[in-house]
Amino acid sequence: MNKKLFSLALGGLAIGTTEFIIMGLMQDVATSLQISIPKAGYLISAYAIGVIVGAPLLVAASVKYSPKKVLMAMMVLFTVFNGLSAAAPGFYSLIVARFFSGLPHGAFFGIGAVVASKMAKEGKQAQAISMMFAGLTVANLAMVPLVTYLGHELGWRFAFLVVALIGLLTIFFIKIWLPPIQLNQQNSIKDELQFFKTPKAWLIILITAIGFGGLFAWFSYISPLMTHVSGFSIQSVSYIMLIAGAGMVAGNLIGGIMADKMRPEKAAAILFISLVVALIAVFFFSENQTASLILTFICGLLAMAVGSPINILMIRAAEKSAMMGAAFMQAAFNMANSIGAYFGGLPIALGLGYNYPSFAGAIMAFVGFLLSITFMMRYGSARTSKDLLLNQQATTGC
């Protein structure tokens, strides 16, 4: 990997780890702070709400500043509040720390995506952006299971200290390796936000927030699902997270291929309805350990595969509002995180079993499927100005 992109990927690793680590350590946190598991689920929502609030606000506030300095500032904020998460004396202080540690998430990826594309050679922009998001993939595959294991053995607070350390390393490598790129955007903030006044923009956001929320309704409570329903030990959760992470890595590749082979809204619809079937299977078959492990891989694969088509859908639709569009998509994904954790926790709070969050997730994924079909019917035949230009060039032989 190009060392210039390494610092951005390392930031993605830190962000991906802190976003998902609470899911594997939920029972540890709940026991330590003497709260219920559904209440511990609010820690997932607090981080997600921080992303939703921070993504558009911090991108808007940073337009006039050097991207390198802004990215460093984002990671300082991230590192400080992950450190405070480790030191939080109680549930409410941890909620506040989680909220503030989520603020820089969307802005980091929004600005980082544009910076990565500017550093890339002509025709290699997408690959450069994918290298930055590779950090998220590695987080799910390796860091989350590793830190989950360390959290079980040494205490959940140690897990947040590890995240803070990765944040410090990211700041260091951004400083020494990331060049001082100037974006020179001509659009004002008002121009950047014009696209988000259209129904098309909010339909994409709804597809993401509700449909992708099906993943988080299931994944947020994977630890109690595997221990209480499937019968695994608490020590096995870190290995199960590794299986989910492997599915997500595979899904990231499959989603990209599907988005290249067909229109992204069609790919999203196919993946959402497949996720519905998989989550219903989790509901019925999680008592079988072999089936539960296979379904963990499949659900991780299908859920992460949706990410590429949805991101491409927004980028094509937003056109000139690339940075704000990328930031809004991170806000939408974390809105899904918050909504999914909330609706997944409702059946548990009502006294139902730990397999019921997957049923709630299936309902949300089905709504995402219906919204994707709606997008296909309303905008499926539409093309962006870039698409029309490419088609014209192909026709004229330019």
Order of alpha helices (4+ residues) and beta strands (2+ residues): alpha-alpha-alpha-alpha-alpha-alpha-alpha-alpha-alpha-alpha-alpha-alpha-alpha-alpha-alpha-alpha-alpha-alpha
